[in-house]
Amino acid sequence: MYKRIILITLSTICIFSNSFGQAGTNGNDRPGTIATAIENPPVIDGEIFDDPIWNTVEPITNLTQVQPDNGLPATEKTEIRIAYTPSVFYVSVICYDAEPGKLVVSDARRDASLDGTDSFLFILDTYNDGQNGFLFGTNSLGIEYDGQVDNEGQGNFNNNRQQGGVIGGFNLNWDASWDVKTSVGDYGWSAEFALPLRTLRFNSGDNQTWGINFQRNIRKTNEIAYWVPIPIQFDIKRLSLAGKLHGLNLKNPGNLKIIPYTLGRISKDFEETDPETDLDGEIGVDVKYSITPSLTLDLTYNTDFAQVEVDNEQVNLDRFNLFFPEKRPFFLENAGQFSIGSPGEVDLFFSRRIGIGEDGQVVPIIGGMRLSGKLNNTYVGLLSMFTEAVQNSASSIERNNFTVARVNHQFAQRSAIGAAFMNRESIGGLDEGALPSEAMEYNRTYALDGRWGLGKKAQLSGFYSKTKTPGLNSDDHAFRFQANYSWSGLILNLAYTEVAENFNPEMGFLFRKAFRKPEFLIFYQVRAKEGNKLNFLEFRPHISYRGFWNFDGFQETSFLHIDNHWVWRNGFEVHTGINITREGVTEDFEISDGVFVNAGSYDHAEAQLVFQTNPSKNVYINSRHILGGSFGGSRYINSATLGVRIGDKFNSEYTLQRNDFSLPNGDFDATVFGARLSYSFTPRIFTQSLIQYNSVSEIWSANIRFGLLQQANTGLFVVYNETRGASGILNRSFTIKFSKVFDVIK
């Protein structure tokens, strides 16, 4: 039955794509501008009016609202100028504001969200492929906001509500080396950006063209305006709709950076029989060399991530795997080039497998290399990392090599075809000096993937993969096919995923094993009429479904979600939904200590309610509530986040999730609490803390970090970690790390 539904929906999506027309798919109707070549650079201080360099550059001024009044001119004037020298790309902006005293700036941290604040962003498609790019932004305080965009910021359609973290085609944790300065006056505010060309990836040559777009957020009117207008369901990352920047004459700027670090740590494990204080130190180095402007080699030795924030606590209330996103800087750069599969569900390459054991223990990384970039229209990536052996009371892990090779050739109209190879291989025993065994222990994954853009509005995509593991010789495949239509507020998605019983990607992540899964989504975003009495901005009615069957034809999960989002112009939102569910349990399992769920099929319905207040206010609240049946009983899930800001320096969020279950074989509850606090002395000097509690493990943990950034993710870091259980302190550590960037070629 679901195969027939898939064919019908595929046909419908193709009909929608054709019937709405394909005007402009070649990009010739997109607006364009010229980059101005300059000999002398402007002074980067945020002051634009009196700078003679900027006075020679013609400004871009015509921005158009997409929110709240789609299609109307922006309510405030904006002047944007672009210039470049042989080594630096410059952007300046003057954001005129009739009431500069009412500018909203809520956060001074690097990469803090610019949504709902007075801010300015721009995106660069340096390869002019309409799919990948770099995003930069700031607010009137001059924070540095940047990220890498892959596949127009879109991850595969995946509505598994259980997943944690951010997955998809936008990498906010990518941190580049660049500079921005701002100024505030009675005219409004202004900013100057200086991006060293060696920070970007591009094709050199004369008269190059880049994709480009600009976004301004004007908070007092809850306004979002773009240079190139974008349909309401998209954002600035929709690069296939960006404008064009012409006239760039670019040469290889040269780039060789050496980034050494030194680290000292004091730690104590109180769970040992006779705990002792350990004092140790580390040194290591990263090297970055641009072979060409579009191809970069990264080398790393004794790789360390002491400055990285710890994972958020999660509680597993079903029988499937939890997803924890990657946070380590080395693996985040160009991560989209190595991504293949279905994010958060069937990730064929998941970099957390390198250097982190199955139980979360740290596995020291000896070092490795990454080659990534673009050759003509083909993205290439090669990553090879070596990890040390680990042997303790909890685990025994041999030395391993992890290698992934990836190619992805891109065509016009959002189309591409690619392949990937992943290999984990043991390279020695546990003892020092041990030689590799004759019968090498390994795991390999082979994959093909592609996407076919049907004009601006529709796309077909998918992947096929096989694994090779000693002792598993059949039923080792996985594949996914997906169809998507998105235009004029309407989103249609249809997908089918299959994972065979012996599919075993040991360098990847599987949300669950051995399943067949059809799914669909129908989502419609409707703007309310201007001036309506209730001050509505828009409505978002939608329906989605996902179902999991095992290979015996038994349905293990069914989830039908019917919902509407009610959004007001002032930023307040209410989501009202119902879920109709089925959970099929093939064998008894323990959901909590002493509470078992018996095998069988459980059909239920539940109500879902979400409230969100304006996130740009000094105090805001988000809450989510679910009430309904679960495994033959009932569950009540409440989660709430309270955000509190004091000025533009202090930010805090307090999150509480409470799960109450009443099941036939017993009752239980699970609570997770998290408090995230930060104080930014300047955009580059900060202190942050994450305090968490998990009632299931009865553990409190604290991660406190002080950072003094030099550039990107380097500088001085001071980190304190402590974990407490019911019996007292479990472990404690204090770390000081310093790293510095040396630009050998400038």
C-alpha positions in Angstrom: 0.0 0.0 0.0 2.7 2.5 1.0 4.5 1.9 -2.3 1.4 2.9 -4.2 1.1 6.1 -2.1 4.8 6.9 -2.8 4.2 6.7 -6.6 1.0 8.8 -6.4 2.8 11.5 -4.3 5.9 11.5 -6.6 3.6 12.2 -9.5 1.8 14.9 -7.6 5.0 16.7 -6.7 6.2 16.6 -10.4 2.8 18.0 -11.5 3.1 20.8 -8.9 6.6 21.6 -10.1 5.6 21.8 -13.8 2.3 23.5 -13.3 3.7 26.4 -11.3 6.3 27.1 -14.0 10.0 27.2 -14.0 10.7 30.9 -14.7 14.1 32.0 -13.6 15.7 28.6 -12.8 18.8 29.5 -14.8 19.4 32.5 -12.5 19.3 35.0 -15.3 16.4 36.9 -13.7 18.2 37.4 -10.4 19.3 40.9 -9.5 23.0 41.6 -9.7 25.6 44.1 -8.6 29.2 44.9 -9.2 32.1 44.5 -6.7 34.4 47.5 -6.6 38.1 46.8 -6.7 40.1 49.2 -4.5 43.8 49.8 -4.0 43.7 51.2 -0.4 41.6 49.4 2.2 39.1 51.3 4.3 39.7 51.8 8.0 37.7 49.1 9.8 36.1 51.1 12.7 32.4 51.1 12.0 32.5 54.7 10.8 31.4 54.9 7.2 30.1 58.4 6.4 33.5 60.1 6.4 35.6 57.3 5.0 36.8 58.4 1.5 37.1 54.8 0.3 33.4 54.0 0.9 32.3 57.3 -0.7 33.6 56.0 -4.0 31.4 52.9 -3.9 27.8 52.9 -5.2 25.4 51.6 -2.4 22.7 49.0 -2.6 19.5 50.4 -1.0 16.4 48.5 -2.2 15.5 45.9 0.5 12.1 44.2 0.5 10.1 42.8 3.5 9.3 39.2 3.8 7.9 39.8 7.3 5.5 41.1 8.5 4.2 42.6 5.2 5.5 40.4 2.5 6.5 42.3 -0.7 6.5 45.8 0.7 9.6 47.9 0.9 11.6 47.9 4.2 10.3 50.5 6.6 13.9 51.8 7.2 16.5 52.8 4.7 19.6 50.6 4.4 22.8 51.3 2.4 25.1 48.4 1.6 28.5 48.7 -0.1 30.9 46.0 -1.4 34.6 46.4 -2.2 37.7 44.2 -2.3 41.5 44.3 -2.5 43.7 41.4 -3.7 43.6 39.9 -0.2 40.5 41.1 1.6 36.7 41.2 0.9 34.9 44.2 2.5 31.2 44.9 3.2 29.8 48.0 4.9 26.2 48.7 5.9 24.4 51.8 7.2 21.2 50.8 9.0 19.2 54.0 9.3 16.7 54.0 12.1 14.2 56.7 13.0 14.4 55.6 16.7 18.0 54.5 17.4 17.3 54.6 21.2 15.0 51.6 20.7 17.6 49.3 19.1 17.2 45.7 20.5 20.4 43.9 21.2 20.0 40.9 23.3 23.4 39.1 23.3 27.1 40.0 23.0 28.4 36.4 22.6 30.0 35.2 19.4 27.5 33.3 17.2 24.6 34.4 19.4 21.3 34.3 17.5 20.5 37.3 15.5 16.8 36.4 15.1 14.5 38.9 16.7 17.2 41.5 17.2 18.4 44.5 15.2 21.0 42.9 13.0 22.5 42.6 9.5 23.5 39.4 7.7 24.9 38.5 4.3 25.6 35.2 2.5 28.3 34.5 -0.1 28.0 31.7 -2.6 31.7 31.8 -3.6 31.4 28.9 -6.0 28.2 30.3 -7.6 26.7 26.8 -7.5 23.4 27.9 -5.8 23.8 25.3 -3.1 26.7 26.1 -0.7 28.1 29.2 0.9 29.3 31.2 3.9 27.0 33.3 6.2 28.2 36.3 8.2 26.4 38.7 10.4 26.5 41.1 13.3 24.4 43.4 15.6 25.1 46.9 16.8 27.5 45.5 19.5 29.7 44.1 16.8 29.5 40.4 17.5 30.9 37.9 15.1 28.3 35.5 13.7 29.3 33.0 11.0 28.5 29.6 9.6 28.9 27.2 6.7 25.9 26.4 4.5 25.6 23.1 2.7 22.7 22.1 0.3 21.0 25.5 0.9 20.9 24.8 4.7 18.5 21.9 4.2 18.9 18.5 6.0 16.9 15.5 4.8 13.3 15.5 5.8 13.3 13.8 9.2 10.6 14.4 11.8 11.8 12.2 14.6 10.9 14.3 17.7 13.2 12.2 19.9 16.4 13.6 18.3 18.4 16.2 20.1 20.7 18.8 18.7 20.8 20.7 15.4 21.2 18.5 12.3 21.0 19.5 8.7 22.8 21.7 6.2 23.9 24.7 8.4 27.0 24.5 10.5 26.9 27.4 13.0 29.9 26.1 14.9 32.2 26.8 11.9 34.3 29.7 13.1 36.4 31.7 10.6 39.0 34.4 11.1 37.6 37.8 10.1 36.9 41.2 11.6 33.8 43.5 12.2 33.4 46.8 13.8 30.2 48.8 14.5 29.1 52.3 15.4 25.8 53.7 16.8 24.6 57.3 16.2 21.5 59.4 15.8 21.2 58.0 12.3 20.9 54.4 13.5 23.9 52.1 13.4 26.6 50.9 10.9 29.0 48.1 10.5 32.1 47.2 8.5 33.2 43.7 7.7 36.7 42.6 6.6 36.9 39.0 5.4 40.4 37.8 4.5 40.1 36.0 1.2 42.2 33.1 2.6 39.3 32.5 5.0 37.0 31.7 2.1 36.9 29.0 -0.6 36.6 30.2 -4.2 37.7 29.8 -7.7 40.5 32.3 -8.8 40.5 34.1 -12.1 39.2 37.3 -13.7 35.6 38.4 -13.8 34.3 35.8 -11.3 30.7 35.8 -10.2 29.5 34.9 -6.7 26.0 34.4 -5.4 25.1 37.0 -2.7 22.1 38.2 -0.6 21.6 40.6 2.3 19.2 40.4 5.3 18.3 43.1 7.8 16.2 42.5 10.9 14.4 45.5 12.4 13.1 44.5 15.7 10.7 47.3 16.6 8.4 46.3 13.7 9.3 42.5 13.9 10.6 43.0 10.4 12.8 40.9 8.1 13.9 42.4 4.8 16.1 41.0 2.0 17.9 42.5 -1.0 16.6 39.6 -3.1 13.0 38.7 -2.0 12.5 35.1 -0.9 9.3 33.1 -0.5 8.0 33.1 3.1 9.0 29.5 4.0 12.7 30.0 3.1 15.4 32.1 4.6 18.7 33.7 3.5 20.3 30.2 3.1 18.2 29.6 -0.1 21.1 30.2 -2.3 19.5 29.2 -5.6 17.4 32.4 -5.2 20.3 34.7 -4.3 21.4 37.6 -6.4 24.7 37.8 -8.2 28.0 39.7 -7.5 30.0 40.3 -10.6 33.4 41.7 -11.5 35.6 39.8 -9.0 39.2 39.5 -10.2 40.7 37.0 -7.8 44.1 35.4 -7.2 45.4 32.8 -4.8 46.0 34.8 -1.6 48.1 32.0 -0.1 47.3 30.5 3.3 49.5 28.6 5.8 48.4 28.7 9.4 50.1 26.9 12.3 48.0 26.6 15.4 49.9 25.1 18.4 48.3 24.6 21.8 49.5 23.8 25.3 47.3 22.4 28.1 47.6 21.7 31.8 45.0 19.7 33.7 44.4 18.7 37.4 41.8 16.0 37.9 40.6 13.6 40.6 38.4 10.5 40.2 36.6 10.0 43.5 35.1 6.7 42.4 38.5 5.0 42.6 39.3 3.0 45.7 42.2 5.2 46.6 41.6 8.4 44.7 44.7 10.5 43.8 45.1 13.9 42.2 46.4 13.6 38.7 48.5 16.4 37.1 49.2 16.1 33.4 50.0 18.3 30.5 49.6 18.1 26.7 50.9 19.9 23.7 49.7 19.6 20.1 49.4 21.4 16.8 47.0 22.0 13.9 48.2 23.1 10.5 46.1 24.6 7.7 47.4 25.0 4.2 45.5 26.1 1.2 46.7 24.1 -1.8 44.5 26.2 -4.0 41.9 28.9 -3.0 39.3 26.1 -3.2 41.3 23.1 -1.7 42.6 23.0 1.8 44.8 20.5 3.7 44.4 20.3 7.5 46.8 18.4 9.7 46.4 17.7 13.4 48.6 16.1 16.0 47.5 15.1 19.6 44.1 16.6 18.9 42.4 18.1 22.0 38.9 19.5 22.6 39.1 20.6 26.2 37.4 23.9 25.5 34.3 22.3 24.0 31.0 22.5 26.0 29.8 19.2 27.4 26.7 17.4 25.9 23.2 18.2 27.0 21.6 15.6 29.3 19.0 13.4 27.7 16.7 10.6 29.1 16.0 7.6 27.0 12.3 6.7 27.4 12.0 4.2 24.5 14.2 1.4 23.2 16.1 3.4 20.5 19.4 5.3 20.4 19.8 8.9 21.5 21.5 11.4 19.2 24.2 13.8 20.5 25.4 16.4 18.0 29.1 17.0 17.2 30.6 20.0 18.9 34.4 19.6 18.3 35.9 22.3 16.1 38.2 20.1 14.0 35.3 17.9 12.8 32.9 20.8 12.3 34.8 22.6 9.5 33.5 21.5 6.1 31.4 18.8 7.9 28.7 19.2 5.2 31.0 17.9 2.5 31.3 14.6 4.4 27.7 14.3 5.3 25.8 11.4 3.6 22.6 9.6 4.6 19.6 10.8 6.6 20.7 13.2 9.4 19.9 12.0 12.9 18.5 8.7 11.7 20.8 7.0 9.2 24.1 9.0 9.3 26.6 7.0 7.3 29.4 9.1 8.7 29.1 10.4 12.2 32.3 12.0 13.4 31.6 11.4 17.1 32.6 7.8 16.5 36.2 9.2 16.3 37.6 9.8 19.8 34.5 9.0 21.8 33.7 5.4 22.9 30.3 3.8 22.9 29.8 4.7 26.6 30.9 8.3 26.1 34.5 7.7 27.3 37.3 9.8 25.8 39.5 7.9 23.3 42.8 9.9 22.7 43.3 11.0 19.1 46.9 10.6 18.0 46.3 12.8 15.0 45.3 12.8 11.3 44.5 14.8 8.2 41.7 16.3 6.2 41.7 17.3 2.6 38.6 19.2 1.5 37.4 21.6 -1.1 36.3 21.8 -4.7 37.8 20.8 -8.0 35.9 22.4 -10.8 32.3 21.3 -10.1 33.2 18.4 -7.8 33.5 18.6 -4.0 36.1 16.3 -2.6 36.9 15.2 0.9 39.4 12.8 2.5 39.6 12.4 6.3 41.9 10.0 8.1 42.3 9.9 11.9 44.2 7.6 14.3 43.1 6.9 17.8 45.0 5.4 20.8 44.3 2.2 22.6 42.2 2.4 25.8 42.2 -0.2 28.5 40.5 0.2 31.9 37.8 -1.5 34.0 35.0 -0.2 31.8 36.3 -0.8 28.3 39.0 -2.3 26.1 39.6 -0.5 22.8 42.4 -1.2 20.3 44.2 1.4 18.2 42.1 2.3 15.2 42.3 4.2 12.0 39.1 6.0 10.8 39.0 7.0 7.1 36.3 8.6 5.0 36.5 9.5 1.3 33.8 11.6 -0.3 33.1 13.0 -3.8 30.0 15.0 -4.8 29.7 16.4 -8.3 27.2 19.2 -8.6 25.1 20.2 -11.6 22.8 23.1 -12.3 19.4 23.4 -10.8 20.2 22.0 -7.3 21.3 18.6 -8.6 24.3 16.4 -7.6 25.6 12.9 -7.6 28.1 11.5 -5.1 29.8 8.6 -3.5 31.5 7.9 -0.2 33.6 5.2 1.4 34.1 4.8 5.2 36.6 2.4 6.8 37.3 1.7 10.5 40.2 -0.6 10.9 42.2 -1.9 13.9 45.9 -1.1 13.6 47.3 -2.8 16.6 46.8 -4.4 20.0 46.4 -2.9 23.4 50.0 -3.3 24.4 52.7 -0.7 23.5 54.5 -1.7 20.4 52.1 -4.5 19.5 51.9 -5.2 15.8 48.7 -5.5 13.8 47.2 -8.9 13.9 47.0 -11.0 10.7 43.2 -11.2 10.8 42.5 -7.4 10.8 39.3 -6.3 12.6 37.5 -3.8 10.4 34.2 -2.3 9.2 33.5 -0.7 5.9 30.6 1.3 4.4 30.0 2.1 0.7 27.4 4.6 -0.5 26.0 6.4 -3.5 23.8 9.4 -3.2 22.2 12.1 -5.4 19.6 14.7 -5.8 17.8 16.0 -8.9 16.3 19.5 -8.8 13.1 20.1 -10.6 13.4 23.8 -11.1 13.2 26.0 -8.1 10.4 24.2 -6.4 10.9 20.5 -6.3 13.6 18.0 -5.7 14.1 14.2 -5.7 17.0 12.8 -3.6 18.2 9.6 -2.0 21.1 7.3 -1.2 22.0 3.6 -1.3 24.5 2.0 1.0 26.1 -1.3 1.9 28.4 -2.3 4.8 31.0 -5.0 5.1 31.6 -6.5 8.5 33.4 -9.9 9.2 30.7 -12.5 10.0 27.9 -10.5 8.4 27.6 -11.4 4.7 24.0 -10.6 3.7 21.1 -8.3 4.4 23.6 -5.4 4.9 22.0 -2.6 2.8 20.2 0.7 3.5 18.6 3.2 1.2 16.3 6.2 1.2 14.3 8.0 -1.5 12.7 11.4 -0.9 10.6 13.8 -2.9 10.1 17.4 -1.9 8.0 20.3 -3.2 8.3 23.8 -1.6 7.0 27.0 -2.9 4.5 29.8 -2.0 4.1 28.6 1.5 3.3 25.0 0.6 5.7 22.2 1.5 5.1 18.6 0.4 7.5 15.8 1.5 7.4 12.1 0.9 10.2 9.6 1.8 10.8 5.9 2.2 13.8 4.5 4.2 14.9 0.9 4.5 17.7 -0.4 6.8 18.4 -4.2 6.6 19.0 -6.4 9.6 22.8 -6.7 9.2 23.4 -3.1 8.1 26.3 -2.0 10.4 27.9 1.4 9.8 30.3 1.5 12.7 31.5 5.0 11.6 27.9 6.2 11.4 24.8 6.6 13.6 21.6 4.5 13.5 18.5 5.8 15.3 17.2 2.2 15.2 18.1 -1.0 13.4 16.3 -3.1 10.8 13.2 -1.1 9.7 11.1 -0.1 6.7 9.8 3.4 7.0 7.4 5.5 4.9 6.7 9.1 5.9 5.1 12.2 4.5 4.6 15.9 5.4 2.0 18.4 4.2 2.8 21.9 5.5 1.1 25.2 4.5 2.2 28.6 5.7 -0.5 31.2 5.3 0.0 34.9 6.0 -2.9 36.7 7.7 -4.3 39.8 6.2 -2.7 43.0 7.4 -4.6 44.9 10.0 -6.6 41.9 11.3 -8.2 42.5 14.7 -6.2 39.8 16.5 -2.9 41.0 15.0 -2.1 37.6 13.6 1.1 37.2 11.4 0.5 33.7 10.0 -1.0 30.3 10.4 0.9 27.0 9.7 -1.5 24.1 9.4 0.3 20.8 8.8 0.0 17.0 9.0 2.9 14.5 9.1 3.2 10.7 9.4 5.9 8.2 9.9 5.7 4.5 10.3 8.3 1.8 11.1 7.8 -1.8 10.2 10.3 -4.7 10.8 11.1 -7.2 8.2 8.5 -9.6 9.5 5.8 -7.1 8.6 5.2 -6.1 12.2 4.6 -2.4 12.8 6.9 -1.1 15.6 5.9 2.6 15.4 3.2 4.7 13.9 3.1 8.5 14.5 0.4 10.7 12.9 0.8 14.4 13.8 -1.9 17.0 13.1 -1.1 20.5 14.1 -1.5 24.2 13.5 0.9 27.0 14.6 -0.7 30.3 15.5 1.8 33.2 15.1 1.2 36.8 16.2 3.1 39.9 14.9 4.6 40.5 18.3 6.4 37.1 18.3 4.0 35.1 20.4 3.2 31.6 19.2 0.8 28.8 20.1 1.0 25.3 18.6 -2.0 23.1 19.0 -1.8 19.5 17.9 -2.9 15.9 18.3 -0.8 12.8 17.9 -2.2 9.3 17.0 0.4 6.7 17.9 1.1 3.0 17.8 4.1 1.3 19.5 4.7 -2.3 18.7 7.0 -4.1 21.1 8.5 -7.4 19.9 9.9 -8.4 23.3 9.7 -7.2 26.9 12.0 -4.3 27.8 12.8 -2.3 30.9 11.8 1.3 30.4 12.8 2.3 34.0 14.3 0.6 37.0 11.9 -2.2 37.8 9.2 -1.1 35.3 8.8 -3.4 32.3 6.8 -3.0 29.1 5.4 -6.2 27.8 5.5 -7.3 24.2 2.4 -6.3 22.2 0.9 -3.4 20.3 -0.3 -0.3 22.0 -2.6 2.3 20.3 -3.0 5.7 21.8 -3.8 9.4 21.2 -2.3 12.4 22.8 -2.7 16.2 22.9 0.2 18.5 22.3 0.4 22.2 23.2 3.3 24.6 22.7 3.7 28.2 23.9 6.4 30.6 22.8 6.7 34.2 23.9 8.8 36.8 22.1 12.5 35.6 22.3 13.9 39.1 21.9 12.5 40.3 25.3 14.5 40.4 28.4 12.3 37.6 29.8 10.8 34.9 27.6 9.3 31.5 28.0 8.9 28.4 25.8 6.9 25.5 27.0 5.7 22.2 25.5 3.1 19.8 27.0 2.0 16.3 25.9 -0.8 14.4 27.6 -2.0 11.0 26.4 -1.5 7.3 26.4 1.8 5.3 26.3 2.5 1.5 26.3 -1.0 0.7 27.7 -0.9 3.4 30.3 -0.5 7.2 30.3 2.2 9.8 30.1 2.4 13.5 30.9 5.4 15.3 29.6 6.1 19.0 30.5 9.1 20.9 29.4 9.7 24.6 29.8 12.5 27.1 29.2 12.8 30.4 30.9 15.2 32.9 29.4 16.4 35.9 31.4 18.7 38.7 30.1 20.2 41.6 32.0 21.4 44.2 29.5 23.4 42.9 26.6 26.1 41.2 28.7 24.3 38.6 30.9 22.2 35.8 29.3 20.7 32.8 31.0 18.3 29.9 30.1 16.8 27.5 32.6 15.2 24.4 31.2 13.1 21.8 33.1 11.7 18.6 31.5 9.4 16.4 33.6 8.2 13.0 32.4 5.5 11.2 34.4 4.5 7.7 33.3 1.7 5.5 34.7 2.0 2.1 33.1 0.3 -1.3 33.8 3.5 -2.6 35.4 4.4 0.4 37.5 4.7 4.2 37.6 7.9 6.3 37.3 9.1 9.7 36.5 12.2 11.2 34.9 13.4 14.8 35.3 16.1 16.7 33.4 17.2 20.2 34.5 19.7 22.5 32.8 20.8 26.0 33.5 23.0 27.8 30.9 24.4 31.1 32.0 26.9 33.4 30.2 28.4 36.8 30.7 30.2 38.5 27.8 32.7 41.2 28.8 33.3 41.8 25.1 32.3 39.7 22.0 35.7 37.9 22.5 35.9 37.6 26.3 33.2 35.6 28.0 32.4 33.2 30.8 29.8 30.4 30.3 28.4 27.7 32.5 26.2 24.7 32.0 24.7 23.1 35.1 22.6 20.0 34.7 20.7 17.4 36.7 19.4 14.0 35.6 17.1 12.2 38.0 17.5 8.8 36.3 21.2 8.7 37.0 20.9 11.0 40.0 23.8 13.1 38.8 24.5 16.8 39.0 27.2 18.1 36.6 28.8 21.5 36.1 30.8 22.7 33.1 32.2 26.2 33.6 34.3 27.9 30.9 36.2 31.2 30.6 37.3 32.2 27.1 39.6 34.9 25.8 39.4 34.5 22.0 42.3 35.5 19.7 40.4 34.7 16.5 37.9 32.0 15.5 38.2 29.2 18.2 41.7 30.0 19.5 43.0 31.8 22.5 42.9 31.2 26.3 40.4 28.8 27.8 39.9 27.9 31.5 37.6 25.0 32.1 36.2 23.5 35.3 34.2 20.3 35.4 32.6 18.6 38.3 30.1 15.7 38.6 28.2 14.8 41.8 26.1 11.7 42.5 23.9 10.6 45.4 27.1 9.6 47.3 28.9 12.9 46.8 31.6 14.1 44.3 32.3 11.6 41.5 35.0 13.4 39.6 36.5 16.9 39.2 38.9 18.5 36.8 40.4 21.9 36.2 42.0 22.7 32.7 43.9 25.6 31.3 44.5 25.6 27.5 46.1 28.2 25.3 46.3 28.1 21.5 47.4 30.7 19.0 47.2 31.2 15.2 50.4 32.0 13.4 49.8 33.2 9.9 53.0 32.1 8.1 51.7 33.3 4.7 49.8 36.6 4.7 
